[in-house]
Amino acid sequence: MIITVDGPAAAGKGELTQRLAAHFGYARLDTGKLYRAVGLKVLGAGGDPEDEAAAVEAARALTGDDLEAPGLRSEDAALSASKVAAIPAVRDVLLEFQRGFAAAPPGGAEGAVFDGRDTGTVVIPDAPAKLFLTASPEVRATRRVKQLQEQGTEAIYGRVLQELKERDARDTSRKVAPLKPAEDALVIDPSHLDADAVYAAALEFISAKAPD
């Protein structure tokens, strides 16, 4: 059983996928970490995340340890992730890893939950249950500022909002795997819903899609 949860940054995918994975006992993959890790490796080497050669080299050198790097949740990582994700060759390198995770979830789990941008449209288009979370940039900026402040990171709402809008523009307009809901995905706007309501809607949808 594969569950994909796609959507823009700060839409609540992380919390939802964690709850779903815990509920079903499935493995979970935050695909954004793959791109964040690649972006950080490029930055760490003094390179430009938009440089295709540097980004592809970093993607090929990616290891499991890179997915636990302390700076993965930073805004620098988020911005660089959006840039490397727009490079087709980088996506090709990371696509194999993601599909391998779906084919054989770690720990012998009977299913997997994916948190991403294009997991339901490109990575695993035949996934039985696909969800898409979306909300206005303003709502998501407020959420992101709160997250950063809780982590002890100074955050200015105006800057965060502008960065989200720029990232949305890159993610939705890129030629390869643009950010959009799959045709058979359940689209949820959590702007006026609490986390429990979003979780309940997701569970109801997934239960109807689960094999007997």
C-alpha positions as CSV (number, residue, x, y, z in Angstrom):
1,M,0.0,0.0,0.0
2,I,1.5,3.3,-1.1
3,I,0.1,6.7,0.1
4,T,1.4,9.9,-1.5
5,V,0.8,13.3,0.1
6,D,2.0,16.2,-2.2
7,G,1.7,19.9,-1.9
8,P,3.6,23.2,-1.6
9,A,5.9,24.1,1.3
10,A,4.4,24.6,4.8
11,A,1.0,23.1,3.9
12,G,1.1,20.5,6.7
13,K,2.3,17.5,4.8
14,G,5.0,16.6,7.4
15,E,2.6,16.3,10.3
16,L,0.0,14.4,8.3
17,T,2.4,11.9,6.8
18,Q,4.0,11.2,10.2
19,R,0.5,10.5,11.7
20,L,-0.5,8.3,8.8
21,A,2.8,6.3,8.9
22,A,2.4,5.8,12.7
23,H,-1.3,4.8,12.3
24,F,-0.7,2.2,9.6
25,G,2.8,1.1,10.7
26,Y,4.2,2.1,7.3
27,A,7.6,3.4,6.4
28,R,7.8,7.2,5.6
29,L,9.9,9.1,3.2
30,D,10.1,12.9,3.2
31,T,11.3,13.3,-0.4
32,G,12.0,17.0,0.2
33,K,14.9,15.9,2.4
34,L,16.5,14.4,-0.7
35,Y,16.5,17.7,-2.5
36,R,17.4,19.7,0.6
37,A,20.4,17.4,1.2
38,V,21.5,17.8,-2.4
39,G,21.1,21.6,-2.2
40,L,23.1,21.8,1.1
41,K,25.9,19.6,-0.4
42,V,26.2,22.1,-3.2
43,L,26.2,25.1,-0.9
44,G,28.7,23.3,1.4
45,A,31.1,22.9,-1.5
46,G,30.8,26.6,-2.4
47,G,28.7,25.9,-5.5
48,D,25.5,27.3,-7.0
49,P,22.4,25.1,-6.6
50,E,21.3,26.1,-10.1
51,D,24.5,24.8,-11.6
52,E,23.5,21.5,-13.2
53,A,26.9,19.8,-13.0
54,A,27.4,20.6,-9.4
55,A,23.9,19.6,-8.4
56,V,24.0,16.2,-10.3
57,E,27.4,15.4,-8.7
58,A,25.9,16.1,-5.2
59,A,22.9,14.0,-6.0
60,R,25.0,11.0,-7.1
61,A,27.1,11.3,-3.9
62,L,24.1,11.5,-1.6
63,T,24.2,9.1,1.4
64,G,21.9,8.2,4.2
65,D,23.9,10.4,6.6
66,D,23.2,13.4,4.4
67,L,19.5,13.0,5.1
68,E,20.1,13.6,8.8
69,A,22.2,16.8,8.4
70,P,21.3,19.4,11.0
71,G,20.7,22.2,8.5
72,L,18.0,20.4,6.4
73,R,15.2,22.4,7.9
74,S,16.8,25.8,7.3
75,E,15.4,28.3,4.8
76,D,18.7,28.1,2.9
77,A,18.1,24.4,2.4
78,A,14.5,25.0,1.4
79,L,15.5,27.5,-1.3
80,S,18.4,25.5,-2.6
81,A,16.1,22.4,-2.7
82,S,13.6,24.2,-5.0
83,K,16.5,25.2,-7.3
84,V,18.1,21.7,-7.6
85,A,14.6,20.1,-8.0
86,A,14.1,22.1,-11.2
87,I,17.1,20.3,-12.8
88,P,15.8,17.2,-14.8
89,A,19.1,15.3,-14.4
90,V,19.0,15.7,-10.6
91,R,15.4,14.4,-10.5
92,D,16.4,11.4,-12.6
93,V,19.1,10.5,-10.1
94,L,16.8,10.7,-7.1
95,L,13.8,9.1,-8.8
96,E,15.4,5.7,-8.7
97,F,16.0,6.0,-4.9
98,Q,12.3,6.9,-4.3
99,R,10.9,4.1,-6.4
100,G,13.2,1.6,-4.7
101,F,11.8,2.8,-1.3
102,A,8.2,2.2,-2.6
103,A,9.0,-1.2,-4.0
104,A,10.7,-2.4,-0.8
105,P,9.8,-0.2,2.2
106,P,12.5,-0.3,5.0
107,G,12.0,-2.5,8.1
108,G,9.7,-4.9,6.3
109,A,6.8,-2.5,6.4
110,E,3.7,-3.4,4.4
111,G,3.4,0.0,2.9
112,A,4.9,3.5,2.6
113,V,3.8,7.1,3.0
114,F,5.5,9.7,0.8
115,D,5.7,13.4,1.6
116,G,6.6,15.3,-1.5
117,R,5.8,17.5,-4.5
118,D,5.3,15.0,-7.4
119,T,5.1,11.6,-5.7
120,G,1.6,11.0,-6.9
121,T,2.1,12.4,-10.4
122,V,5.6,11.3,-11.4
123,V,7.3,9.1,-8.8
124,I,4.5,6.6,-8.1
125,P,1.7,7.5,-10.4
126,D,-0.1,4.2,-9.8
127,A,-0.2,4.7,-6.0
128,P,-3.6,3.6,-4.6
129,A,-4.1,6.6,-2.4
130,K,-3.1,10.1,-3.3
131,L,-3.6,13.3,-1.4
132,F,-2.7,16.9,-2.1
133,L,-2.6,19.6,0.6
134,T,-2.7,23.2,-0.4
135,A,-3.3,26.6,1.2
136,S,-2.7,30.2,0.4
137,P,0.9,31.6,0.7
138,E,-0.2,33.8,3.6
139,V,-1.6,30.9,5.6
140,R,1.5,28.8,4.9
141,A,3.9,31.7,5.7
142,T,2.2,32.1,9.1
143,R,2.7,28.4,9.7
144,R,6.3,28.4,8.6
145,V,7.2,31.4,10.8
146,K,5.7,29.6,13.8
147,Q,7.7,26.5,13.0
148,L,11.0,28.4,12.7
149,Q,10.4,30.4,15.9
150,E,9.6,27.1,17.8
151,Q,13.0,25.9,16.5
152,G,14.7,29.0,17.9
153,T,15.3,30.5,14.5
154,E,14.5,34.2,13.9
155,A,11.9,34.6,11.2
156,I,10.4,37.7,9.5
157,Y,6.9,37.1,8.1
158,G,7.4,39.3,5.0
159,R,10.6,37.6,4.0
160,V,9.1,34.1,4.6
161,L,6.0,35.0,2.6
162,Q,8.1,36.3,-0.3
163,E,10.3,33.2,-0.3
164,L,7.3,30.9,-0.4
165,K,5.8,32.8,-3.3
166,E,9.1,32.6,-5.2
167,R,9.4,28.9,-4.5
168,D,5.8,28.3,-5.5
169,A,6.5,30.0,-8.8
170,R,9.5,27.8,-9.5
171,D,7.8,24.6,-8.4
172,T,4.6,25.1,-10.4
173,S,6.2,26.5,-13.6
174,R,9.1,24.1,-14.0
175,K,8.9,22.0,-17.2
176,V,9.8,18.7,-15.4
177,A,7.4,17.4,-12.8
178,P,5.6,20.7,-12.0
179,L,3.8,20.9,-8.7
180,K,0.2,20.0,-9.2
181,P,-2.4,17.5,-7.8
182,A,-2.8,14.1,-9.5
183,E,-6.2,13.8,-11.3
184,D,-7.3,11.1,-8.8
185,A,-5.9,12.8,-5.7
186,L,-8.0,14.1,-2.8
187,V,-7.3,17.8,-2.5
188,I,-7.5,19.2,1.0
189,D,-7.2,22.9,1.9
190,P,-6.2,23.0,5.6
191,S,-6.6,26.8,5.9
192,H,-9.8,26.5,8.0
193,L,-9.3,23.0,9.3
194,D,-7.3,21.9,12.3
195,A,-4.8,19.0,12.1
196,D,-7.3,16.5,13.4
197,A,-9.9,17.3,10.8
198,V,-7.3,17.0,8.0
199,Y,-6.1,13.7,9.4
200,A,-9.7,12.3,9.7
201,A,-10.5,13.3,6.1
202,A,-7.3,11.6,4.9
203,L,-8.0,8.4,6.9
204,E,-11.5,8.2,5.4
205,F,-10.2,8.6,1.9
206,I,-7.3,6.1,2.3
207,S,-9.6,3.5,3.9
208,A,-11.8,3.6,0.9
209,K,-8.8,3.0,-1.4
210,A,-7.1,0.2,0.7
211,P,-7.2,-3.3,-0.8
212,D,-9.6,-5.7,0.9
